[in-house]
Amino acid sequence: MMPTFTGGGSLSLLARFDPAAMLEMVRRDQLTIMAGVPTM
């Protein structure tokens, strides 16, 4: 994670996965990469 932060990146977390909240976070934070388990 440190190379991401030193390169100006950021980290957005959800306390519990919720599809609607995830889509809102993607829109709000302008996410370009999303990591999750296949069941998400």
Secondary structure, DSSP 8 states (H G I E B T S, - for coil): -HHHHHTT------SS--HHHHHHHHHHHT-S-----TT-
